[in-house]
Amino acid sequence: MGFLDKPIEYFGIDVGLSGIRLVQLKKGGQKPALVTYGHVATAPGLTASDAPADITRTAGVIRQLVKDAKVGTKYVVAGVPSSKVFASVISTPKLDHKDLGKAIELQADQYIPMAIKDVKLDWYVIGPGRTENEQEVLIVAAPNTVTQKYVSLFEQAGLELVALEPNAVALARAVVQPNDLAVMVLDIGSLTTDITIVQANLPKLLRSINVGGSTFMKAVAHNLGLDEAQAEQFTHKFGLTQTKLEGQVLKSIKPSLDQLVGEIEKSIKFYTGQYPEIKLEKIVLTGGTTALPELPTYLSNAAGLPVEIANSWLKVAYQAQLQDTLMGLSTQYGVAVGLAERDVLS
């Protein structure tokens, strides 16, 4: 899904809480080719701030990153945190494009907890419905305050914003394999976790929950009497290993982890209720918290599904000498890669 669409060469940019990442691809061959990529860390709270001075500072950081990465276009597709948008899959009668748009506007207030005049609304037909006269439609709405912030941000950076897309949709595009029938993409970020269920490469469920890596680290800091830096070190070193440090890190984060597992189970139950004929195959895990020791095994046992680590460069062609470097960054670049792939995948 996206807004402000224009068919034009562009790059993808992920404005995250702790840093900004960009990727530019070039269409051609069996896979789009990597042109350039880049990352810059940002001051805590900077990119999340709506203060005009902070937006200007962030724009300056983006402008420098684009220059340093030698991006070859001024046009950009940006990701929006899934926690900032409202998304729902609905059933509608089969209608032509114009009539469907009118029908969705009339129905949207049933699914979006804001006045329609206060949001930017977009929609996309994602498949047939339960009967031959129905179809499924993904509707996405972002508050006008959010879209206006992004427009201002990229204008100040000297760029032209051509589309906005929920991070979860972009990420799923990058990491779900073409032959996967139904998978859950689990993106554990710093503050939130995005749960997306993708069926035949189309999103069928999108959720964002308030559990993330910082939740785990704060619990470790509190329970073990550590400062934030020490808690981060302990969490990433010992993770969910029961035999290290007498399992104290696992004991600290288990309540938050069980909350996350509970939300995963709710999502699976809802999905299987909607699509009982389709079996969920696996969980694809990504995000910075992916590196926690024993986390994939824990989630696999809890959810009863295989868990694999996402490869953000799955559908991208690149030079062989970049293999080790890109694989080391794989769980960090999914959103930026997916945004860059938005219109260039064959």
N, C-alpha and C positions, 0 to 999 in steps of 0.2 A: 504494500500500500504506500501511497505517497501523495504529496500535495505539490501544487505549482509546477506540474510536469511540463517538460520541454524535451523533444528528441534531440539531444546534443551531447557531444563528448564532455565527460565530466570525471571527477574523482570522488571517492567516498571518504567521509570524515566522521569519526566517532569522538565526540566531545564528552569524555568521561569525568568522573569525580576526581581522579588523581592524575589524569593525563589525557592528552589528545593524540589520536592515531589517525593516519591517513593512508590510503592506498589508491593508486591509479593503475588501471588495466587498459589493455588495447585488444580489441576484438580481432580474431583471426586464428586460423588453425582449429584443431580439435578443442583447445581450451583458450580462454583469453590469456594474454601474456602480461606478466608483471612489468610495469613501466617504472614505478617507484613506490616506496613506502617510507613512513617516518613516524617518529614518536617524540613527544616532549612531555616531561612531567610538569605538573602545575601545582601551585600553592594550595594547601587544603582549603576547601570551601570556595575557591575562586570561580570555577565554572558553574557551580550550583547557584551562585548569587545572582539576584535580579537587579542589583544596584547598578545604575548607569555607569559608574566609574569602573566597576568590576567587569561589566560587559565590554567596555572599551579596552581594559587590560587584556581580557581573554582574546579579543579581536587582534590585538598586537601580537600575542603569542601565536595565534593561528597564522597571521601574515608571515611571521618569521619562519615557522615550520614549513609552510608552503614554499618559501624561498629556498630554505636549506635542502628540502627534498627534491628541488628542481621539478616541481609539478608543471605539466605542460598545458594547463587550461585554467581558466578562471571560474569555470562552472563547477558547482559542488552539489552532491547529494549528502544530506546529513541525517544522522540517526537521532531519534528522540527516545529517552529512557521510557521503557514500557510502563513504569510507574506514573508517567506524566500523561498517558493517553488512556482512553476508554475503548475497549475492543470487545466485539461480540459476534458470534456466528448466528445468523438468523435464517429462517426459511421464508421464501417469498414465492408468489406465483411467477411463472415464466413470463417476463415482460420484455419489451424492447428497451434499449438503453435509456431513452428519454423518460418513458413511463416508469421504469424501475427507479430512476433517480427521484422522481416525485413521490413514489410509494415509500421509499426509504426515508425521505425527509418527514413524511407523515408518521412513520413508525418509530423513528429514531429516539424520540423522547421516552419511549418505554424502556430503552436500554442504556441511555446516557444520563447520568445524574446531574446534568447542567442544562440550562436553556439552550436550544439549538442556535440562537443568535450569538451565543457566547463561545461557540466552538467552530473549528474548521472540520468539516465532515467529509469523509471519503469512504468509498466502498469498492468491493471487487467480488465478482462471481467466482466461487471456488469449487463449484461442482453441482451435480444433480441433487434434487431433494428426495424425499421419501416416495413421492409419486412422480409420474412422468410429467405432470403439470407444475411441479415445484422445482426450486433450485435453492442452493445454499449460498449465502452472501456474507462475506466478512465486512462488517462496518467498523470503522475506526474514527474516533474523534479526538482532537487535541484542543485544549482551551486556546482561545485567541491570544491570551497573554503569553502562552508558550510559543506559538508560531511567530508572533510579533518579535519576541526576544531573539529567535533564530534569524529572522530576516534582518533585524538590526545588527546582530553580531557579525553576520557575513558581509553586510554592506560596509561596515566599518573595517572589515578585514580586506576590503577591495575585491571581494568575490561575489559571484551571482548564485544565489540559492535556487536550484531548479526543482528540488524535491525534498520532502521530509518523509521519513519512514520509521516506524517503530523498530527499536533495536532488535527485538525478539524476532521479527519477520526477516530482517536482514541477516541475522545470525543463522537462522534456520536455512536460509538459501545457501549459505557458505558451507555448512558442515553436514547437511543431510545428503547422503549418497543418492544418486538418481534411481537406483534399484531398490531403495528402502521403501517398504509399503507403509509402515506406521511406526514412528519413533517419537520419543520424548527428548527434547533438547532442554537440558538443565544448565542454566547459566548462573553460577553462584558468584555474584559481584561483591563489592565491599559492603553495601548497605541493604541490597535486595537480591532476591533470586527470581529470575524469570523462568517460568515453566511454559513451554510451547510444545504442543503435540502436532506433529506434521504427518499428514496422510497423503501418499502419492504426491509429495513435494508441495502440498498446499496446507497452510495452517488451519487447524480445526479447533484449537483451544489455545488461548493466550492468557496467562495470569502472571501477576507480579506480587510477591509476598515479602514482608519486611523481616527477612532473615538473611544475613550475609556474613562474609568473612569477619567484618568488624564485630558482629554479634558474638562470634566465637571468641575472638581475642579479648573482648571486654569481660566475658565470663571467666576466661583464664586469669586475667589480671586481677579480678575481684576475688576469685577463690584461692589463688596462690599468692596473693599479696605482692604482685609485680607491677612495675610501671608499664606503660603502653609498649615501649620498645622491647622490653624483656618478654612481655606476653606474646608479641608477634614472633619473636625468635623461638620461644618454647612451642608455640602452636605449629609453626612451620617445620620445626625439627622433629617433634614427637608425634604430632597429629593424633590419630586415633589408635596408636599402638598401645596395647595394654601392658606390654612388658617393659616399656620405657617410663621412667619416672613414676613407677608403680601405677601407671594408668591415670595419673592425676589430671592430665590435659583432657583425656577422653571424658573423665567424670565431670570435668568443668563444663565442657561444651555439649554433653549429651542432652540436656533438656532442650537446648536450641536446635540441636540436630534432630531430635525426635519430633520437634514442631515442624521442621522442614520435611521430614519423612511423612508426617501426617498429611501435609499439604500435597505431597506427591501422590499419596494413596487416594486422597479425595479427587485429584485430577484424573487419575487412572479410572476410578470408579465412575466418574461423570462421563468420561470418554467412552468407556465400554458400555455404559447405559445408552449412549446416543448411537453408538456404532457396534452393536453386539456381534456383527458378522466379521469384524476386523480385529485381529489380534495384535496388540502392541508388542513390538519385537525387541526393543532395547531402549536404554537411556544413553544419550550422547552428552557427555559432561564437559563443560567448559567454564572459563572464568578463572581469575587469579587463585581462588581457593582450591582449584583442582589439584594443586601440588601437595595438599595435605596428605601425609602418609596414611595409607589404609582407607582413605575416604571412598574411592571407587568400590572397594570390596564391601565396605559397610553399607553403602547405598544399594548395591546389588543384592545383598542378603536381605535387606529390609524391604525392598520393593519387589523382590522375586523376579528380577529382570537382569539380563546381562548389561554391564556398564562399560562403555568405551570412551576414551579420551578423544575429544574433537580434533580434527585436522582442518584448520581454517583455510589451508592452501590446497584443499582437495581438488578443486576445479580450476586451478590456476597453473599456467605454464611459467617456469622460471629457469634461470641458469643453474646448472648442476652444482656449481661452487657455492650457491646460496643455500643448499639443502640443509645443512646442519644449523645455520643461523636461523632460517625461517621456521624449522621445526621447533627450535627453542623458544620461538615467539608465538607458536601456533595458537595457544589458548588465549592470547591477548588480542589478536587481530581479527577475530571472527566477524564482529560487527562492521568494521571498516572494509573488510574484504567483501562481505555480503552487500554492502551499499554500492561498492564499486562494480559488483556483478549484476546490478539491478536490470540493466538492459543489454548487457554484452554476452550473456550466456546464450549459446545456440539453442 
